[in-house]
Amino acid sequence: MSNIDIIAVATPAELDRFIELPVRLYKADANYVAPLMLERREALSPAKNPYFQHATTQFWLARGNCFDILWPNIAAVNNQHVFMATGHDNLTVNQVT
């Protein structure tokens, strides 16, 4: 039976693995154009991207039995949109452990 572990991205090294995964997945595709890693890091950085001023995010990596990263995942809540749509200024997201 195959197990998949979901790992929350918590360190800069894990964020790099998150960003670099598509490059590894599509390396055999001659038509794939890899993004600039610096641009991807800045786009996912709360210090550089204004989106994070009003959004809450969590990045995850899915890891299989061979401890190889299978796929990146993102959950994002745009609090600005939640307020405009519901009139509430916050949203509670329950964490599943």
TIVO-2410 file (N, C-alpha, C; in nm, 3 decimals):
# residues 97
REC num residu      c1      c2      c3 atome chaine
REC   1      M   0.085  -0.117   0.000     N      A
REC   1      M   0.000   0.000   0.000    CA      A
REC   1      M   0.090   0.124   0.000     C      A
REC   2      S   0.050   0.223  -0.072     N      A
REC   2      S   0.128   0.345  -0.085    CA      A
REC   2      S   0.075   0.453   0.009     C      A
REC   3      N   0.164   0.514   0.081     N      A
REC   3      N   0.127   0.624   0.170    CA      A
REC   3      N   0.174   0.756   0.112     C      A
REC   4      I   0.097   0.859   0.136     N      A
REC   4      I   0.137   0.993   0.096    CA      A
REC   4      I   0.132   1.080   0.220     C      A
REC   5      D   0.244   1.146   0.250     N      A
REC   5      D   0.251   1.239   0.363    CA      A
REC   5      D   0.236   1.380   0.309     C      A
REC   6      I   0.160   1.462   0.380     N      A
REC   6      I   0.144   1.602   0.346    CA      A
REC   6      I   0.228   1.683   0.444     C      A
REC   7      I   0.322   1.760   0.392     N      A
REC   7      I   0.417   1.835   0.473    CA      A
REC   7      I   0.392   1.984   0.454     C      A
REC   8      A   0.369   2.056   0.563     N      A
REC   8      A   0.354   2.201   0.555    CA      A
REC   8      A   0.490   2.263   0.528     C      A
REC   9      V   0.496   2.353   0.432     N      A
REC   9      V   0.620   2.423   0.400    CA      A
REC   9      V   0.647   2.524   0.511     C      A
REC  10      A   0.762   2.506   0.580     N      A
REC  10      A   0.792   2.591   0.695    CA      A
REC  10      A   0.930   2.655   0.689     C      A
REC  11      T   1.015   2.611   0.598     N      A
REC  11      T   1.152   2.664   0.591    CA      A
REC  11      T   1.181   2.714   0.450     C      A
REC  12      P   1.282   2.799   0.436     N      A
REC  12      P   1.321   2.843   0.302    CA      A
REC  12      P   1.360   2.726   0.211     C      A
REC  13      A   1.423   2.624   0.266     N      A
REC  13      A   1.462   2.507   0.185    CA      A
REC  13      A   1.338   2.434   0.133     C      A
REC  14      E   1.235   2.421   0.217     N      A
REC  14      E   1.112   2.356   0.173    CA      A
REC  14      E   1.040   2.441   0.069     C      A
REC  15      L   1.045   2.572   0.083     N      A
REC  15      L   0.985   2.660  -0.018    CA      A
REC  15      L   1.057   2.644  -0.151     C      A
REC  16      D   1.189   2.632  -0.147     N      A
REC  16      D   1.265   2.608  -0.271    CA      A
REC  16      D   1.223   2.477  -0.336     C      A
REC  17      R   1.204   2.373  -0.256     N      A
REC  17      R   1.159   2.244  -0.311    CA      A
REC  17      R   1.020   2.259  -0.372     C      A
REC  18      F   0.934   2.338  -0.308     N      A
REC  18      F   0.800   2.366  -0.358    CA      A
REC  18      F   0.807   2.434  -0.494     C      A
REC  19      I   0.893   2.535  -0.504     N      A
REC  19      I   0.907   2.612  -0.627    CA      A
REC  19      I   0.971   2.530  -0.739     C      A
REC  20      E   1.069   2.449  -0.705     N      A
REC  20      E   1.147   2.376  -0.806    CA      A
REC  20      E   1.080   2.249  -0.856     C      A
REC  21      L   0.975   2.203  -0.789     N      A
REC  21      L   0.914   2.077  -0.829    CA      A
REC  21      L   0.864   2.075  -0.974     C      A
REC  22      P   0.791   2.174  -1.022     N      A
REC  22      P   0.746   2.167  -1.162    CA      A
REC  22      P   0.863   2.157  -1.261     C      A
REC  23      V   0.974   2.220  -1.231     N      A
REC  23      V   1.090   2.212  -1.318    CA      A
REC  23      V   1.136   2.067  -1.329     C      A
REC  24      R   1.140   1.998  -1.215     N      A
REC  24      R   1.181   1.858  -1.217    CA      A
REC  24      R   1.079   1.770  -1.287     C      A
REC  25      L   0.950   1.797  -1.264     N      A
REC  25      L   0.845   1.715  -1.325    CA      A
REC  25      L   0.843   1.726  -1.478     C      A
REC  26      Y   0.870   1.844  -1.528     N      A
REC  26      Y   0.859   1.868  -1.672    CA      A
REC  26      Y   0.994   1.876  -1.744     C      A
REC  27      K   1.102   1.830  -1.679     N      A
REC  27      K   1.235   1.844  -1.739    CA      A
REC  27      K   1.248   1.770  -1.872     C      A
REC  28      A   1.171   1.665  -1.894     N      A
REC  28      A   1.179   1.590  -2.020    CA      A
REC  28      A   1.096   1.653  -2.131     C      A
REC  29      D   1.015   1.751  -2.099     N      A
REC  29      D   0.929   1.817  -2.198    CA      A
REC  29      D   1.008   1.929  -2.265     C      A
REC  30      A   1.038   1.910  -2.391     N      A
REC  30      A   1.117   2.010  -2.465    CA      A
REC  30      A   1.045   2.144  -2.478     C      A
REC  31      N   0.912   2.145  -2.462     N      A
REC  31      N   0.836   2.268  -2.476    CA      A
REC  31      N   0.820   2.344  -2.344     C      A
REC  32      Y   0.861   2.283  -2.235     N      A
REC  32      Y   0.845   2.347  -2.104    CA      A
REC  32      Y   0.950   2.456  -2.086     C      A
REC  33      V   0.903   2.572  -2.044     N      A
REC  33      V   0.993   2.684  -2.014    CA      A
REC  33      V   0.984   2.708  -1.864     C      A
REC  34      A   1.092   2.684  -1.796     N      A
REC  34      A   1.094   2.698  -1.651    CA      A
REC  34      A   1.085   2.846  -1.612     C      A
REC  35      P   1.013   2.874  -1.503     N      A
REC  35      P   1.006   3.013  -1.457    CA      A
REC  35      P   1.139   3.053  -1.393     C      A
REC  36      L   1.160   3.182  -1.379     N      A
REC  36      L   1.278   3.230  -1.309    CA      A
REC  36      L   1.257   3.205  -1.160     C      A
REC  37      M   1.350   3.135  -1.097     N      A
REC  37      M   1.335   3.100  -0.956    CA      A
REC  37      M   1.326   3.224  -0.867     C      A
REC  38      L   1.403   3.328  -0.899     N      A
REC  38      L   1.397   3.451  -0.821    CA      A
REC  38      L   1.257   3.511  -0.827     C      A
REC  39      E   1.197   3.511  -0.944     N      A
REC  39      E   1.062   3.567  -0.960    CA      A
REC  39      E   0.961   3.485  -0.880     C      A
REC  40      R   0.972   3.352  -0.883     N      A
REC  40      R   0.880   3.265  -0.808    CA      A
REC  40      R   0.895   3.287  -0.659     C      A
REC  41      R   1.020   3.301  -0.611     N      A
REC  41      R   1.042   3.326  -0.468    CA      A
REC  41      R   0.978   3.459  -0.426     C      A
REC  42      E   0.994   3.561  -0.509     N      A
REC  42      E   0.936   3.692  -0.478    CA      A
REC  42      E   0.783   3.686  -0.483     C      A
REC  43      A   0.728   3.613  -0.579     N      A
REC  43      A   0.582   3.603  -0.590    CA      A
REC  43      A   0.522   3.532  -0.469     C      A
REC  44      L   0.597   3.442  -0.407     N      A
REC  44      L   0.547   3.367  -0.291    CA      A
REC  44      L   0.597   3.423  -0.159     C      A
REC  45      S   0.659   3.540  -0.163     N      A
REC  45      S   0.715   3.602  -0.042    CA      A
REC  45      S   0.620   3.706   0.015     C      A
REC  46      P   0.579   3.692   0.141     N      A
REC  46      P   0.495   3.795   0.204    CA      A
REC  46      P   0.563   3.931   0.210     C      A
REC  47      A   0.694   3.934   0.212     N      A
REC  47      A   0.766   4.062   0.217    CA      A
REC  47      A   0.766   4.133   0.081     C      A
REC  48      K   0.752   4.060  -0.028     N      A
REC  48      K   0.761   4.118  -0.162    CA      A
REC  48      K   0.627   4.131  -0.235     C      A
REC  49      N   0.531   4.046  -0.203     N      A
REC  49      N   0.406   4.042  -0.277    CA      A
REC  49      N   0.294   4.106  -0.194     C      A
REC  50      P   0.233   4.214  -0.242     N      A
REC  50      P   0.128   4.283  -0.167    CA      A
REC  50      P   0.003   4.198  -0.143     C      A
REC  51      Y  -0.017   4.092  -0.217     N      A
REC  51      Y  -0.131   4.003  -0.194    CA      A
REC  51      Y  -0.134   3.953  -0.050     C      A
REC  52      F  -0.017   3.927   0.006     N      A
REC  52      F  -0.009   3.870   0.140    CA      A
REC  52      F  -0.047   3.970   0.250     C      A
REC  53      Q  -0.067   4.097   0.215     N      A
REC  53      Q  -0.113   4.194   0.315    CA      A
REC  53      Q  -0.257   4.167   0.357     C      A
REC  54      H  -0.334   4.101   0.270     N      A
REC  54      H  -0.474   4.075   0.301    CA      A
REC  54      H  -0.513   3.929   0.278     C      A
REC  55      A  -0.413   3.841   0.272     N      A
REC  55      A  -0.442   3.700   0.249    CA      A
REC  55      A  -0.366   3.613   0.347     C      A
REC  56      T  -0.422   3.498   0.374     N      A
REC  56      T  -0.358   3.398   0.457    CA      A
REC  56      T  -0.332   3.277   0.368     C      A
REC  57      T  -0.211   3.226   0.370     N      A
REC  57      T  -0.178   3.112   0.284    CA      A
REC  57      T  -0.103   3.006   0.361     C      A
REC  58      Q  -0.108   2.886   0.308     N      A
REC  58      Q  -0.025   2.776   0.356    CA      A
REC  58      Q   0.014   2.693   0.235     C      A
REC  59      F   0.140   2.661   0.226     N      A
REC  59      F   0.192   2.578   0.118    CA      A
REC  59      F   0.222   2.440   0.174     C      A
REC  60      W   0.196   2.337   0.095     N      A
REC  60      W   0.225   2.199   0.135    CA      A
REC  60      W   0.297   2.127   0.024     C      A
REC  61      L   0.370   2.024   0.063     N      A
REC  61      L   0.431   1.931  -0.031    CA      A
REC  61      L   0.374   1.793  -0.001     C      A
REC  62      A   0.340   1.720  -0.105     N      A
REC  62      A   0.295   1.581  -0.089    CA      A
REC  62      A   0.415   1.492  -0.114     C      A
REC  63      R   0.441   1.402  -0.020     N      A
REC  63      R   0.559   1.315  -0.029    CA      A
REC  63      R   0.514   1.170  -0.026     C      A
REC  64      G   0.568   1.089  -0.118     N      A
REC  64      G   0.533   0.948  -0.127    CA      A
REC  64      G   0.626   0.860  -0.045     C      A
REC  65      N   0.606   0.730  -0.055     N      A
REC  65      N   0.686   0.633   0.020    CA      A
REC  65      N   0.835   0.645  -0.005     C      A
REC  66      C   0.871   0.681  -0.126     N      A
REC  66      C   1.014   0.691  -0.159    CA      A
REC  66      C   1.071   0.825  -0.112     C      A
REC  67      F   0.993   0.901  -0.035     N      A
REC  67      F   1.033   1.033   0.016    CA      A
REC  67      F   1.061   1.132  -0.096     C      A
REC  68      D   1.006   1.105  -0.212     N      A
REC  68      D   1.017   1.197  -0.324    CA      A
REC  68      D   0.895   1.289  -0.320     C      A
REC  69      I   0.917   1.416  -0.348     N      A
REC  69      I   0.807   1.512  -0.349    CA      A
REC  69      I   0.722   1.485  -0.473     C      A
REC  70      L   0.593   1.468  -0.452     N      A
REC  70      L   0.502   1.433  -0.561    CA      A
REC  70      L   0.436   1.555  -0.624     C      A
REC  71      W   0.392   1.648  -0.540     N      A
REC  71      W   0.321   1.764  -0.596    CA      A
REC  71      W   0.311   1.875  -0.493     C      A
REC  72      P   0.317   2.002  -0.537     N      A
REC  72      P   0.296   2.114  -0.445    CA      A
REC  72      P   0.147   2.147  -0.435     C      A
REC  73      N   0.105   2.195  -0.319     N      A
REC  73      N  -0.034   2.236  -0.296    CA      A
REC  73      N  -0.035   2.369  -0.221     C      A
REC  74      I  -0.138   2.449  -0.248     N      A
REC  74      I  -0.152   2.579  -0.182    CA      A
REC  74      I  -0.296   2.594  -0.135     C      A
REC  75      A  -0.312   2.648  -0.015     N      A
REC  75      A  -0.443   2.692   0.031    CA      A
REC  75      A  -0.430   2.841   0.059     C      A
REC  76      A  -0.523   2.919   0.007     N      A
REC  76      A  -0.517   3.064   0.026    CA      A
REC  76      A  -0.657   3.117   0.057     C      A
REC  77      V  -0.662   3.209   0.152     N      A
REC  77      V  -0.786   3.279   0.184    CA      A
REC  77      V  -0.760   3.428   0.162     C      A
REC  78      N  -0.830   3.486   0.068     N      A
REC  78      N  -0.819   3.628   0.040    CA      A
REC  78      N  -0.916   3.699   0.134     C      A
REC  79      N  -0.865   3.748   0.246     N      A
REC  79      N  -0.952   3.808   0.348    CA      A
REC  79      N  -1.025   3.932   0.297     C      A
REC  80      Q  -0.966   4.003   0.205     N      A
REC  80      Q  -1.031   4.119   0.146    CA      A
REC  80      Q  -1.157   4.076   0.070     C      A
REC  81      H  -1.147   3.968  -0.005     N      A
REC  81      H  -1.261   3.917  -0.080    CA      A
REC  81      H  -1.366   3.861   0.015     C      A
REC  82      V  -1.324   3.790   0.121     N      A
REC  82      V  -1.418   3.734   0.218    CA      A
REC  82      V  -1.500   3.846   0.281     C      A
REC  83      F  -1.435   3.957   0.316     N      A
REC  83      F  -1.507   4.070   0.376    CA      A
REC  83      F  -1.607   4.129   0.278     C      A
REC  84      M  -1.564   4.148   0.153     N      A
REC  84      M  -1.655   4.208   0.054    CA      A
REC  84      M  -1.772   4.114   0.026     C      A
REC  85      A  -1.750   3.982   0.028     N      A
REC  85      A  -1.856   3.888  -0.006    CA      A
REC  85      A  -1.948   3.858   0.112     C      A
REC  86      T  -1.896   3.862   0.236     N      A
REC  86      T  -1.976   3.818   0.350    CA      A
REC  86      T  -2.001   3.926   0.453     C      A
REC  87      G  -1.919   4.033   0.452     N      A
REC  87      G  -1.931   4.134   0.554    CA      A
REC  87      G  -1.855   4.100   0.681     C      A
REC  88      H  -1.793   3.983   0.685     N      A
REC  88      H  -1.713   3.943   0.801    CA      A
REC  88      H  -1.567   3.978   0.774     C      A
REC  89      D  -1.497   4.023   0.877     N      A
REC  89      D  -1.358   4.065   0.856    CA      A
REC  89      D  -1.257   3.954   0.883     C      A
REC  90      N  -1.306   3.834   0.914     N      A
REC  90      N  -1.211   3.724   0.931    CA      A
REC  90      N  -1.281   3.594   0.896     C      A
REC  91      L  -1.203   3.494   0.877     N      A
REC  91      L  -1.254   3.362   0.842    CA      A
REC  91      L  -1.173   3.262   0.922     C      A
REC  92      T  -1.240   3.173   0.990     N      A
REC  92      T  -1.172   3.069   1.066    CA      A
REC  92      T  -1.151   2.949   0.978     C      A
REC  93      V  -1.027   2.907   0.970     N      A
REC  93      V  -0.992   2.787   0.893    CA      A
REC  93      V  -0.948   2.683   0.994     C      A
REC  94      N  -1.016   2.571   0.997     N      A
REC  94      N  -0.981   2.464   1.090    CA      A
REC  94      N  -0.867   2.382   1.034     C      A
REC  95      Q  -0.768   2.357   1.117     N      A
REC  95      Q  -0.653   2.277   1.075    CA      A
REC  95      Q  -0.680   2.132   1.107     C      A
REC  96      V  -0.661   2.046   1.009     N      A
REC  96      V  -0.678   1.903   1.028    CA      A
REC  96      V  -0.542   1.843   1.057     C      A
REC  97      T  -0.531   1.771   1.167     N      A
REC  97      T  -0.403   1.709   1.202    CA      A
REC  97      T  -0.411   1.560   1.190     C      A
***
